[in-house]
Amino acid sequence: MKILTVIGARPQFIKAAPVSREIRKHFKEIIVHTGQHYDENMSNIFFEELNIPKPDYNLNVGSGKHGEQTGNMLIKIEEVILKEKPDAVLVYGDTNSTLAGALAASKLLIPVIHVEAGLRSFNKAMPEEQNRVLTDHISDLLFCPTETAVKNLKREGIEKGVYNVGDVMFDSILYNIEIAKKKSNILERLGLKEKEYILVTIHRAENTNYKDKLTNIFNALKDCGEKIVLPLHPRTRKFINDYGIEVGQNIEIIDPVGYLDMIMLELSAKKILTDSGGVQKESYFLDVPCITMREETEWIETVEDGWNVLVGSDYEAILNAIRFFMPKGEKHDYFGNGHSSERIVEIINRTLQK
């Protein structure tokens, strides 16, 4: 059997690595890279570090308005599907690449497999929420990372083909953490000491697209009295320059880093401040307190366990969390046992053979 995998953004590369390893033990896999993330530090380095096979197709779509980008992907993915005639199309997460891949397959009556199905922020203003809801409703196999995700789908009337398999990002962390410890020298390169800095990531439109919100965030970082390390997303860099935001002297801006370096930066941080869903989970997996600059999160388990706190873009809330937030409560195994990828491939094999 032939599986066509559509990926295009940094979080998808991380998720695809363990699943692709398992897929290739049983099926032929065709990898399509949409080119949604095309920067060297946001794309190529992940294929090298995670040993993801070189994409069979790179669509080179690049950036653009949401409709334009998704439409270009849809056209090009359809062409690849017609040429390759796969038995199923597999998509990850909630990006424009996810929706375009799912739509192209569904229109051609090819089964759609969605890894990381069922997540909901219940904020339909988020492009990611639009993408994940639409993808779930046209998918045939829906692999959920948590029981909460299964319940979200059930509320929307989706019960057929739904499986709680655990989180493939947990698989990836477990597989790569010792490799990162051996290979990464990011702390030495940056002159950092363990637990003496705050790691920050900012990229979501709900923060970057509003001058007042992004200004609040940077003012809080400037005034917090801590060393800040900020691997800066290209979009966020553009908005900082456009808005003329002052960056505090305690903030060390660096280029986006590869997966192994990111693991070490997360593992060694005193706390993590982010608006990324993936980083929220990774901080939880690595036992690092997380402060989330959003009003809601798909990963409510991390909040319920007391390891994550939501602060939005409020200046005082960010400052207070940096200074005083500490985890309380024990962690639970919401995210599986590190063998999610094997479970996914076993279910695909059993289902598609029928």
N, C-alpha and C positions, 0 to 999 in steps of 0.2 A: 504494500500500500504506500501511497505517496501523501505526505503532509506538507502543505505550503504554509510556512510561518511568516507572518508580516510583523516587522519591528521597525522602529524609526527614532526612538527617543531613549535617552540614557537609562531610565528605570526599566525599560523593556529589555535592554541588553542584559541587565543583571538578572532579571526573571528568566530570560531565555536560556541562559548558560546551563543551569542544571537540567532543565527540561529537554533541551537539545541533546545533551549527553545521553539521556534515556531514550529519546525518540530514535536516535540513530542506532540503537541496539536492536530495534524491531522494524523500523520503516525507513523509506527513503524520505529525506527532508530537503525541501527547497526553501532557502531563506531569501526573503525579499526585504531589502532595506529601503524604506521610503525616502531617506535623506532628510527627515524632519529635523533631526540633530545632525549636523554635518561638520561642526568644529572638531579638530583633532582631539581636543581634551574632552569632548562630549560624545565622541563616537569611536574612532579608530582604536584608541587606547584600550577600550573595553573589550573589543574583539581579541586584541593581543593578550591582555592580562587574563581574561576569563576563558581563553582557548575556544572561543566561539568560531565555528567554521566561517570562512570568508563568504559573504553574501553571494548568492547566485545571480541576483539582480540588485542593482543600486539605481533607484528611480531618480535620485538627485532633485527632489522636489524643492527642498530648501524652505525658507521662511516665506510668510505672506499672510494675508488676511485669512481668517478661519475658513470662510466659504471657498475662497480661491485655493487655499492649500489642500483642503479636504477634497475638492472637486478634481484637482490635478492628480492627487493620489488615486482617487476612484477610477479615473480613466486609465491610468497606467497599470494599476493592480488588475483591473479587468483583462487587459491585454495579456498579462502574464498568466492569469488563471486559464484563459482560453487556450493559450499555448501549452501549458503544462498539464492541464486536466487533472488536478489533484483529487484525492478522495475526500479531503477536508481542508479547511483553512483555519489556522490557529492564530488568534490575536491575544494580546496582553493588555490589561490595564484600562486606561481611559483617555488616551491621546487621540488626536485627529487621525493618526495612523491606524489606531484600533477601529474607529468607526468606519473609515474608508475600506479597510480590509474586510470587515464584517458585511458591509453593504454590498461590496463587489461580489462576494461569495454568495450571499443570500439571493441576490438578483439572478444569479446563474444556477440557483438551486443546489449549491454545494454546501454540505454541512459546515456550520460555524462552531468552532470551539473557542470559548472565552475563558482564559485563565485570569483569575482575580475578579470573578463575577460577584455581583450582589452588594458591592460597596455603595453606600449612600451618605452624602453630606446633608441631603434634603435642602440644598441651596441650588436652585435651578439657574441662578445667574452664573454659576461656574461652568465654563466650557467642559471641564472634566466630568461634571455631573451629567450634562447633556449627553456626552459621548458614552458614558457607562450605562445609562438607562436605555438608550436606543440600542446599544450593542447587546445588552442582556435580552431585550425583547425579540431579537432576531437570531439568537444563538440556539444551537441544538444541544450542545454539552456545555454546562456552566459549572466551572470549578471554583468553589468558594474557599477563601482562606480561613474563615471563621464561621461559627454557628450564627453569629449576628447577621452575616451576609446571607445565609440560607433563609433566615426569618424575613429579611428585607424582600427577598424575591417572592416568598410565599405571600406576603402582603399585597404584592402586585399580580398575584395569580400565576406565578411561574413556579412550577413544582416538578415538571417532567425534565429529566436530564440534569438535575441539580445534585451536586456532590460536595460535601465538605471534605476537602483533601488536605487542609493546612496551607501554610504560606510558603511559596517557593523561594521567597527572599530569605526565609529562615534557613532553608536548604543551602542557599548560596553563602550566607554568613558562616554557617558551620563548616562548609567545605573550604572556605577561603581564609578564615581568621588566622590559622597557623602559617599559611603561605604569606599573608600580609606581614605578620610579625618577623618573618625571615627576610622578606624581600624589600619591604618599604623602609626608606630612610628619611621620610618626610619630616619627622620631628627634628632630626639633626640638620636637615637642609634649612629649616625655618628657625632653628635655634630655640625650639620650644621644650618646655619641661612638662612632664605628666601632671595633669590636674591643676595647671596654673594658667589656663586660658579657657575662654568660652568660644565654642565653634558655632558659627552662624551661617545659615543659607537662606537666601531670599530670592524667589523667582515667580511666585504666583501673581497673576494679573490683578487680583483683588488687593494686593499691596503695591505692586509696581506702577499700576496705571493711575494712581491717585497721589498727587504731590504731597498733600497733607499727611497721608498715611505713611508714605515712605520717609518723609521728613521726621515724623514722630519716632519712627523706628531708629533712624540714625542718630537723632538727638538722645534717645535713651541709651543707645550703645555708647555714645560719646561720654555720657555722664555717669555711667555705671561703675567706674573705677576698676574695671577689669581689663585684662589683655583680651582683645577680640581677634579671632582669625576668621576671615570671610572669603571663602572660594566664591568668586563672583560670576554669576550667570551673565552671559553677554547682553541679554535684554535689560537686566537690572543695571548694568554698567551704563547702558545708553540712557536710561531714565535718570540716573544720578547726575549725569552730565547735562541732560536737557533741563532738569529742574534746578540745577546749580546748588545741589545739596552739599553742605559742609560735612566732610568725613573727619572724625576725630583722630587725633594722633595716636590714640591707643588701638586703633583699628588697622590691622594688617590685611590689606586686600591682596589676594593671590588669584591666579587663573584657576579655572575648574581643574580638579585633579581626578586621576584614575580611581578605580574601585579600591585597589589595595591601599593606596594612600588615604583614601577617604575612610576606610575602616580604621586605620591607625589614628587618624585625626579624631574620629568619633570616640574610639575606645579610650583615648588619653585625655579627652576633654573633661573639664570640671563640670560643665553643663553644656547642653546643646540648645540653641535657639533657631527655630526653623519654621517655614510654612510648607515644607515638603512632606507628603504622606510617607514616602519611603524612608526618609531620615527619621521620622517619628518612630517607625517600627524598628529601625536599626538601633536607635538609642535604647529602646526597650530591650531588644535582644542582648545588647552589650552592657546593660545595667548602668546606663548614664541618664541622669535626670534630663527631661525634655521640656522645653517651653515652646508652645506652638502659637505662632502669630496668625491665628485665624479665630473666627467666631464659632466654628464647628469643626469636627473632624470625623472622618470615616472610621478611624481607629479608636473607637470609644473604649475598647478594652484597656488601652494604655492609660486612659484617664481614670477609668473605674478602679484600676489597680494602684492609682496614686503616683505613677511614674511620669505623668504628662499633665501639663496644665495649659489651658487656653487663655490667651491674653489679648488676642486681636492685635490692633496696631496702637493701642492705648499707651501713651508715654509712661504714666505712673504704674500701670499694671506690668509692663515689661520690666521697669526698674525694680519693682518689688519682687518679681519672680527671680530675676537675676540675683538679687541680694539674699532672698529668704527662702525660696522654694526648695524643699527637699522631699524626696520620695517617702511615702508612708504606705504601709501595707505590703503583703507578699505578692509575688508575681504568680500567674497561673499559665498553664500550657494551652492558651487559646489558639496558638498558631501552629499546632501540630508537633510532630516529632522529628522533623528534618528529613522526612522521606516522602514529601508531597509529590515530587517529580515522578518517582516510581509509581505512586498511586495513580497519577494522572495518565501515564502511558499505559498502565494496565487496564484502566477503564476505557481509554480510546481503543485499544486493541480489541477488547471484548465487545465493545459497542459497534465499531465499524465492521468487524467481521460478520456480524449478524446481517 
